[in-house]
Amino acid sequence: MSFLRENPVTGSADFSGKVEGVAENVVDLSGIRFSWTGAPPFVIDVKSMRVARGERVFLRGPSGSGKSTLLSLMAGVIPIREGSLRVLGREIGVLGGTERDRFRADHIGFIFQMFNLIPYLSVEENVSLPCGFSWTRRANAVRAGGSVEREAMRLLERLDMGAADVQRRPVTELSVGQQQRVAAARALIGAPELVIADEPTSSLDADRRSAFIDLLFGECEREHATLIFVSHDATLAPLFDREIDFVEINRAGAAEH
């Protein structure tokens, strides 16, 4: 399955390929304020936040503190209304909706908290989906596995999801933990430069959580990717290069928490 419509070298708004000449910081955020109405009260009010290339960052904070909203701003899922947010050297706030979608497809792997799997696609098709929207991710997957399908299977097998009977099931019939692992494999396929993980281990038992973390770290290290990982599980924090307490940096929620 592929949704690619044009050769990536021809489009002026194309974001395929590694971003060249980017700053050392993969994420460089300054003066970001956001509310769903466009006016106070703000959900996000962060003076600054930076994440270096190749860094593994653990972002901690209680439910409702705005962590998922911040991740969506970083990934271009929702538009920037105030402040500056540079990702891989590109100012996200100046991109239109289509441009943000293309940039995210090429460069960002996002493990959504609600998974966002496509119910009418198979397990393998769900994992391969980013390669249907991005020439870059497709080429990277072929380089790594020989084909997109084989690379999808490699990732699924690493997450104990390679059994044929599991592969044949619609994703709607998978357990919550299985769906979470499919969503993780989808985010990792095609070697995105930035991996954003929103509560990715919340439905995994201890053994599968350990295997998941090993895979996530291994894939990021292999491709020199940067990882931003959100979780309530404070026991995972020592595994990361750095921990950020979101309550401390988000002035919008400081008075509430």
Contacts in CASP RR format, 6 or more apart in sequence:
PFRMAT RR
TARGET T0000
AUTHOR 0000-0000-0000
METHOD contacts of the structure
MODEL  1
MSFLRENPVTGSADFSGKVEGVAENVVDLSGIRFSWTGAPPFVIDVKSMR
VARGERVFLRGPSGSGKSTLLSLMAGVIPIREGSLRVLGREIGVLGGTER
DRFRADHIGFIFQMFNLIPYLSVEENVSLPCGFSWTRRANAVRAGGSVER
EAMRLLERLDMGAADVQRRPVTELSVGQQQRVAAARALIGAPELVIADEP
TSSLDADRRSAFIDLLFGECEREHATLIFVSHDATLAPLFDREIDFVEIN
RAGAAEH
1 121 0 8 1.000
1 125 0 8 1.000
1 128 0 8 1.000
1 129 0 8 1.000
1 132 0 8 1.000
2 131 0 8 1.000
2 132 0 8 1.000
2 138 0 8 1.000
3 132 0 8 1.000
3 133 0 8 1.000
4 132 0 8 1.000
4 133 0 8 1.000
4 134 0 8 1.000
4 135 0 8 1.000
4 138 0 8 1.000
7 135 0 8 1.000
8 14 0 8 1.000
8 16 0 8 1.000
8 17 0 8 1.000
8 135 0 8 1.000
8 136 0 8 1.000
13 98 0 8 1.000
13 99 0 8 1.000
13 102 0 8 1.000
14 102 0 8 1.000
15 90 0 8 1.000
15 99 0 8 1.000
15 102 0 8 1.000
15 103 0 8 1.000
15 106 0 8 1.000
15 107 0 8 1.000
16 106 0 8 1.000
16 134 0 8 1.000
16 135 0 8 1.000
16 136 0 8 1.000
17 106 0 8 1.000
17 135 0 8 1.000
17 136 0 8 1.000
18 136 0 8 1.000
18 193 0 8 1.000
19 88 0 8 1.000
19 89 0 8 1.000
19 90 0 8 1.000
19 107 0 8 1.000
19 193 0 8 1.000
21 89 0 8 1.000
22 53 0 8 1.000
22 88 0 8 1.000
22 89 0 8 1.000
22 90 0 8 1.000
23 86 0 8 1.000
23 89 0 8 1.000
24 52 0 8 1.000
24 53 0 8 1.000
25 50 0 8 1.000
25 51 0 8 1.000
25 52 0 8 1.000
25 53 0 8 1.000
25 86 0 8 1.000
26 51 0 8 1.000
26 52 0 8 1.000
26 53 0 8 1.000
26 54 0 8 1.000
26 55 0 8 1.000
26 87 0 8 1.000
26 88 0 8 1.000
26 89 0 8 1.000
26 193 0 8 1.000
26 194 0 8 1.000
26 226 0 8 1.000
27 49 0 8 1.000
27 50 0 8 1.000
27 51 0 8 1.000
27 74 0 8 1.000
27 85 0 8 1.000
27 86 0 8 1.000
27 87 0 8 1.000
27 194 0 8 1.000
27 226 0 8 1.000
27 228 0 8 1.000
28 50 0 8 1.000
28 84 0 8 1.000
28 85 0 8 1.000
28 86 0 8 1.000
28 87 0 8 1.000
28 89 0 8 1.000
29 46 0 8 1.000
29 48 0 8 1.000
29 49 0 8 1.000
29 50 0 8 1.000
29 74 0 8 1.000
29 84 0 8 1.000
29 85 0 8 1.000
29 86 0 8 1.000
30 47 0 8 1.000
30 48 0 8 1.000
30 83 0 8 1.000
30 84 0 8 1.000
30 85 0 8 1.000
31 45 0 8 1.000
31 46 0 8 1.000
31 47 0 8 1.000
31 48 0 8 1.000
31 82 0 8 1.000
31 83 0 8 1.000
31 84 0 8 1.000
32 44 0 8 1.000
32 45 0 8 1.000
32 46 0 8 1.000
32 70 0 8 1.000
32 73 0 8 1.000
32 80 0 8 1.000
32 82 0 8 1.000
32 83 0 8 1.000
32 84 0 8 1.000
32 85 0 8 1.000
33 42 0 8 1.000
33 44 0 8 1.000
33 45 0 8 1.000
33 46 0 8 1.000
33 81 0 8 1.000
33 82 0 8 1.000
33 83 0 8 1.000
33 252 0 8 1.000
34 42 0 8 1.000
34 43 0 8 1.000
34 44 0 8 1.000
34 69 0 8 1.000
34 73 0 8 1.000
34 78 0 8 1.000
34 80 0 8 1.000
34 81 0 8 1.000
34 82 0 8 1.000
35 41 0 8 1.000
35 42 0 8 1.000
35 43 0 8 1.000
35 44 0 8 1.000
35 81 0 8 1.000
36 43 0 8 1.000
38 81 0 8 1.000
41 252 0 8 1.000
42 252 0 8 1.000
43 66 0 8 1.000
43 69 0 8 1.000
43 252 0 8 1.000
44 66 0 8 1.000
44 69 0 8 1.000
44 70 0 8 1.000
44 73 0 8 1.000
44 250 0 8 1.000
44 252 0 8 1.000
45 250 0 8 1.000
45 251 0 8 1.000
45 252 0 8 1.000
45 253 0 8 1.000
46 70 0 8 1.000
46 249 0 8 1.000
46 250 0 8 1.000
46 251 0 8 1.000
47 249 0 8 1.000
47 251 0 8 1.000
48 249 0 8 1.000
49 244 0 8 1.000
49 249 0 8 1.000
51 57 0 8 1.000
51 226 0 8 1.000
51 228 0 8 1.000
52 226 0 8 1.000
53 224 0 8 1.000
53 226 0 8 1.000
54 220 0 8 1.000
54 224 0 8 1.000
54 225 0 8 1.000
54 226 0 8 1.000
54 227 0 8 1.000
55 226 0 8 1.000
55 227 0 8 1.000
55 241 0 8 1.000
55 242 0 8 1.000
56 217 0 8 1.000
56 220 0 8 1.000
56 226 0 8 1.000
56 227 0 8 1.000
56 229 0 8 1.000
56 239 0 8 1.000
56 240 0 8 1.000
56 241 0 8 1.000
56 242 0 8 1.000
57 226 0 8 1.000
57 227 0 8 1.000
57 228 0 8 1.000
57 229 0 8 1.000
57 240 0 8 1.000
57 241 0 8 1.000
57 242 0 8 1.000
57 243 0 8 1.000
57 244 0 8 1.000
58 229 0 8 1.000
58 231 0 8 1.000
58 236 0 8 1.000
58 237 0 8 1.000
58 239 0 8 1.000
58 240 0 8 1.000
58 242 0 8 1.000
58 243 0 8 1.000
58 244 0 8 1.000
59 67 0 8 1.000
59 228 0 8 1.000
59 229 0 8 1.000
59 230 0 8 1.000
59 243 0 8 1.000
59 244 0 8 1.000
59 246 0 8 1.000
60 230 0 8 1.000
60 231 0 8 1.000
60 232 0 8 1.000
60 234 0 8 1.000
60 237 0 8 1.000
60 243 0 8 1.000
60 244 0 8 1.000
60 245 0 8 1.000
60 246 0 8 1.000
61 67 0 8 1.000
61 230 0 8 1.000
61 232 0 8 1.000
61 245 0 8 1.000
61 246 0 8 1.000
61 247 0 8 1.000
61 257 0 8 1.000
62 232 0 8 1.000
62 247 0 8 1.000
62 257 0 8 1.000
63 232 0 8 1.000
65 246 0 8 1.000
65 247 0 8 1.000
65 250 0 8 1.000
65 253 0 8 1.000
65 257 0 8 1.000
66 246 0 8 1.000
66 250 0 8 1.000
66 252 0 8 1.000
66 253 0 8 1.000
67 198 0 8 1.000
67 230 0 8 1.000
67 246 0 8 1.000
68 113 0 8 1.000
68 198 0 8 1.000
68 230 0 8 1.000
69 78 0 8 1.000
70 246 0 8 1.000
70 250 0 8 1.000
71 110 0 8 1.000
71 196 0 8 1.000
71 198 0 8 1.000
71 228 0 8 1.000
71 230 0 8 1.000
72 78 0 8 1.000
73 80 0 8 1.000
73 85 0 8 1.000
73 92 0 8 1.000
74 85 0 8 1.000
74 87 0 8 1.000
74 92 0 8 1.000
74 108 0 8 1.000
74 194 0 8 1.000
74 196 0 8 1.000
74 228 0 8 1.000
75 104 0 8 1.000
75 108 0 8 1.000
75 109 0 8 1.000
75 110 0 8 1.000
75 196 0 8 1.000
76 92 0 8 1.000
76 95 0 8 1.000
76 97 0 8 1.000
76 100 0 8 1.000
76 103 0 8 1.000
76 104 0 8 1.000
77 100 0 8 1.000
77 104 0 8 1.000
77 110 0 8 1.000
79 93 0 8 1.000
79 96 0 8 1.000
79 97 0 8 1.000
79 100 0 8 1.000
80 92 0 8 1.000
80 93 0 8 1.000
84 91 0 8 1.000
84 93 0 8 1.000
85 91 0 8 1.000
85 92 0 8 1.000
85 93 0 8 1.000
86 92 0 8 1.000
87 103 0 8 1.000
87 107 0 8 1.000
87 108 0 8 1.000
87 194 0 8 1.000
88 107 0 8 1.000
88 193 0 8 1.000
88 194 0 8 1.000
90 103 0 8 1.000
92 100 0 8 1.000
92 103 0 8 1.000
95 103 0 8 1.000
102 134 0 8 1.000
104 110 0 8 1.000
105 130 0 8 1.000
105 133 0 8 1.000
105 134 0 8 1.000
105 137 0 8 1.000
106 134 0 8 1.000
106 135 0 8 1.000
106 136 0 8 1.000
106 137 0 8 1.000
106 192 0 8 1.000
107 136 0 8 1.000
107 192 0 8 1.000
107 193 0 8 1.000
107 194 0 8 1.000
108 192 0 8 1.000
108 193 0 8 1.000
108 194 0 8 1.000
108 195 0 8 1.000
108 196 0 8 1.000
109 130 0 8 1.000
109 187 0 8 1.000
109 188 0 8 1.000
109 192 0 8 1.000
109 194 0 8 1.000
109 195 0 8 1.000
109 196 0 8 1.000
110 187 0 8 1.000
110 195 0 8 1.000
110 196 0 8 1.000
110 198 0 8 1.000
111 183 0 8 1.000
111 184 0 8 1.000
111 187 0 8 1.000
111 195 0 8 1.000
111 196 0 8 1.000
111 197 0 8 1.000
111 198 0 8 1.000
111 200 0 8 1.000
112 183 0 8 1.000
112 198 0 8 1.000
113 198 0 8 1.000
113 199 0 8 1.000
113 202 0 8 1.000
115 179 0 8 1.000
115 180 0 8 1.000
115 182 0 8 1.000
115 183 0 8 1.000
116 183 0 8 1.000
117 126 0 8 1.000
117 171 0 8 1.000
117 179 0 8 1.000
117 182 0 8 1.000
117 183 0 8 1.000
117 186 0 8 1.000
118 125 0 8 1.000
118 126 0 8 1.000
118 129 0 8 1.000
118 171 0 8 1.000
119 170 0 8 1.000
119 171 0 8 1.000
119 172 0 8 1.000
120 170 0 8 1.000
121 129 0 8 1.000
121 171 0 8 1.000
122 167 0 8 1.000
122 168 0 8 1.000
122 170 0 8 1.000
122 171 0 8 1.000
123 156 0 8 1.000
123 161 0 8 1.000
123 166 0 8 1.000
123 167 0 8 1.000
123 169 0 8 1.000
123 171 0 8 1.000
123 174 0 8 1.000
123 182 0 8 1.000
124 149 0 8 1.000
124 152 0 8 1.000
124 153 0 8 1.000
124 156 0 8 1.000
124 167 0 8 1.000
126 171 0 8 1.000
126 182 0 8 1.000
126 183 0 8 1.000
126 186 0 8 1.000
127 152 0 8 1.000
127 155 0 8 1.000
127 156 0 8 1.000
127 182 0 8 1.000
127 185 0 8 1.000
127 186 0 8 1.000
127 189 0 8 1.000
128 141 0 8 1.000
128 148 0 8 1.000
128 149 0 8 1.000
128 152 0 8 1.000
128 186 0 8 1.000
128 189 0 8 1.000
129 186 0 8 1.000
130 137 0 8 1.000
130 186 0 8 1.000
130 187 0 8 1.000
130 189 0 8 1.000
130 190 0 8 1.000
130 192 0 8 1.000
131 137 0 8 1.000
131 138 0 8 1.000
131 141 0 8 1.000
131 148 0 8 1.000
131 189 0 8 1.000
131 190 0 8 1.000
132 138 0 8 1.000
136 190 0 8 1.000
137 189 0 8 1.000
137 190 0 8 1.000
137 191 0 8 1.000
137 192 0 8 1.000
138 148 0 8 1.000
138 190 0 8 1.000
140 190 0 8 1.000
140 191 0 8 1.000
140 223 0 8 1.000
141 147 0 8 1.000
141 148 0 8 1.000
141 151 0 8 1.000
141 152 0 8 1.000
141 189 0 8 1.000
141 190 0 8 1.000
141 191 0 8 1.000
142 148 0 8 1.000
142 151 0 8 1.000
144 151 0 8 1.000
144 154 0 8 1.000
144 190 0 8 1.000
144 191 0 8 1.000
145 151 0 8 1.000
145 154 0 8 1.000
148 189 0 8 1.000
151 189 0 8 1.000
151 190 0 8 1.000
152 185 0 8 1.000
152 189 0 8 1.000
153 162 0 8 1.000
155 185 0 8 1.000
155 188 0 8 1.000
155 189 0 8 1.000
155 215 0 8 1.000
155 219 0 8 1.000
156 162 0 8 1.000
156 167 0 8 1.000
156 181 0 8 1.000
156 182 0 8 1.000
156 185 0 8 1.000
158 211 0 8 1.000
158 215 0 8 1.000
159 181 0 8 1.000
159 184 0 8 1.000
159 185 0 8 1.000
159 208 0 8 1.000
159 211 0 8 1.000
159 212 0 8 1.000
159 215 0 8 1.000
160 181 0 8 1.000
160 208 0 8 1.000
160 211 0 8 1.000
161 167 0 8 1.000
161 178 0 8 1.000
161 181 0 8 1.000
161 182 0 8 1.000
161 185 0 8 1.000
166 174 0 8 1.000
166 178 0 8 1.000
171 179 0 8 1.000
171 182 0 8 1.000
174 182 0 8 1.000
175 203 0 8 1.000
176 203 0 8 1.000
177 203 0 8 1.000
177 204 0 8 1.000
177 208 0 8 1.000
179 203 0 8 1.000
180 200 0 8 1.000
180 201 0 8 1.000
180 202 0 8 1.000
180 203 0 8 1.000
180 204 0 8 1.000
181 204 0 8 1.000
181 208 0 8 1.000
181 212 0 8 1.000
183 200 0 8 1.000
184 197 0 8 1.000
184 200 0 8 1.000
184 212 0 8 1.000
184 215 0 8 1.000
184 216 0 8 1.000
187 195 0 8 1.000
187 196 0 8 1.000
187 197 0 8 1.000
188 195 0 8 1.000
188 215 0 8 1.000
188 216 0 8 1.000
188 219 0 8 1.000
191 219 0 8 1.000
191 222 0 8 1.000
191 223 0 8 1.000
191 225 0 8 1.000
192 223 0 8 1.000
192 225 0 8 1.000
193 223 0 8 1.000
193 224 0 8 1.000
193 225 0 8 1.000
193 226 0 8 1.000
194 225 0 8 1.000
194 226 0 8 1.000
194 227 0 8 1.000
194 228 0 8 1.000
195 216 0 8 1.000
195 219 0 8 1.000
195 220 0 8 1.000
195 225 0 8 1.000
195 226 0 8 1.000
195 227 0 8 1.000
195 228 0 8 1.000
196 228 0 8 1.000
197 216 0 8 1.000
197 227 0 8 1.000
197 228 0 8 1.000
197 229 0 8 1.000
197 230 0 8 1.000
198 230 0 8 1.000
199 230 0 8 1.000
199 231 0 8 1.000
199 232 0 8 1.000
200 212 0 8 1.000
200 216 0 8 1.000
200 229 0 8 1.000
200 231 0 8 1.000
201 209 0 8 1.000
201 212 0 8 1.000
201 213 0 8 1.000
201 231 0 8 1.000
201 233 0 8 1.000
201 236 0 8 1.000
202 231 0 8 1.000
202 232 0 8 1.000
202 233 0 8 1.000
204 212 0 8 1.000
213 236 0 8 1.000
213 239 0 8 1.000
216 227 0 8 1.000
216 229 0 8 1.000
217 227 0 8 1.000
217 239 0 8 1.000
219 225 0 8 1.000
220 226 0 8 1.000
220 227 0 8 1.000
227 240 0 8 1.000
229 236 0 8 1.000
229 240 0 8 1.000
237 243 0 8 1.000
247 253 0 8 1.000
247 254 0 8 1.000
247 257 0 8 1.000
248 254 0 8 1.000
END
